Amino acid sequence: MDLPTPYAQQDDEEPTPSAMKSRIELRDKWRGRWTKLAINAPSRLLRYSLSVTLLVIIVLSSTTLDQTLLDASRFVWALSVISFIPPSIAATYARMTAKDRLELRRKGFSLRESYVGVERILNQLDENKLTERTRLSAAIVGLILSSTMASNTLQTDLSLTLLGVTALMAVVVLLATVSVERQKTMEMGKTPLLRLHNPSLFDTIADPLLVDLVYAHLDPETSSKWNDWMETITLNVRRNQKSEHAVETVLRSIYFTMTDKMDFDERRRICTQVLNMPAVERLESQDEFFNFEELESFLLHVVERKPGIFRLLSRTIQRAGRLRATEDWTLDADLPPRATHGESDLFVLASPGKSSAAPFEIDIITVEGEPETQVIRLPPIDRVERPGRAEGSEDWQMFNSVIDRSHVLWIGMAWNKSGHEGRSVQVNLLSENSTTVKSQVLWTIMEDGDGILLSTVRKSLREVYSMITRSIIR
């Protein structure tokens, strides 16, 4: 069942009460205003600058005991409080709007019950709201403390203690700013949810590859619109194809234009082989929700978040000329060099020899992680050539040949232990008679928190705070 967005037409069921709809639209309007005020580049740069400046001034004040610097910090604290108010309000409205859209019901169901990733979106918005409030509260406390110290000399024990607490508030402000400013909360585009986000669940076998990757990264509301679009485009597909195969060819052509391996005229020619002219013209229209530009932004998001699959394809394509001349089985895998928070994505590309038409098997063994052992039985490769993929440049034909003659697996990995120790994953390719044909071992390094860079910054800030504390004690 395809579930509509909260603003879809409801002809056969009881309509949404007008008062409730007005409240939703009003909250969304205020969300848009506050978000627009909070996410523009100058305001974000101002918040970053103030957060760093605060810590620098507090450190200098504690080492030099200069009253002038302390007076300057009061001004910076006041500016910080003012600059942190818009994003804090925007985060609150973002959470309310997301809850409205994901919990509004129709036909006894809700979007929350129907799409994967809803809880992740709401939890992230809750986390952002909490971080914004923490940052604003720390700035207010810092302003109060700096104003209290202005009436006393810095040589007294009380003033030195307050100065240490102020330094702690500056550290909290900086950490909160780094955490929240690098996240997308509620965009100003056509959908007010996390239009692009990381998936929480996905199919092991990605087929069609790019269609599955893009769909996994859509938020629930855009997923609903995507489903409607796929049903609509079925009426515009040529040569008795399924809509997902036609859209897969379109996405591949868009990816080639993104990498400058294909011009727009060639892309249009390929798209007209799988879709009729009205559908292609709608893809070129800026008035359509799903057009070439929007689909390119989806793909770009996937490339940024899942570069491993494209590294895997690139390596395999480079070997494609040699592989086509042999009967050898193909196995290649990609595991990111670092597993942030002990989590990572393993991508595996496997295909049997040209003469094999039987099912085959992939065995995955993870050292000290999950899944510890996983056996995946793969069906025979469907070697049907799709329209638009066997014509054009050699790079285009080779790219399609690699994907269409292989199975691509997307497997989530996790390790319980933290630290910066290495972990290994072994991938085995077995033939239909359970004979190991190929094997590959990959390595990754555990990363605590947000990675080595932020971990280093966090340690540096702790050292700064310790230095301030020691100077106060002296």
Buried (B, 14 or more C-beta within 10 A) or exposed (E): EEBBBBBBEEEEEEEBEEEEBEEBEEBBEBBBBBBEBBBEEEBBEBBBBBBBBBBBBBBBBBEEBBBEBBBBBBEBBBBBBEBBBBBBBBBBBBBBBBBBBBBBBBEEEBBBEBBEBBEBBBEBBBBBBEBBBBBBBBBBBBBBBBBEBEEEEBEEEEBBEBBBEBBBBBBBBBBBBBBBBEEEBBBEEEBBBBBBBBBEEBEBBBBBBBBBBBBBBBBBBBBBBBBBBBEEBEEBBBEEBEBBBBBBBBBBBBBBBEEEEBEEEBBBBBBBBBBEEEBBEBBEEEEBEBBBEBBBEBBBBBBEBBBBBBBBBBBBBEEBEEBEEEEBBBBBBBBBEEBBBBBBBBBBBBBBBBEBEEEBBBBBBBEEBBBEEBEBEBEEBEEEEBBBBEEBEEBBBBBBBBBBBBBBBBBBBEBEEEEEEEBBBBBBBBBEEEEEBBEBEBEBBBBBEBEBEBBEBBEEBEEBBEBBBEBBEE
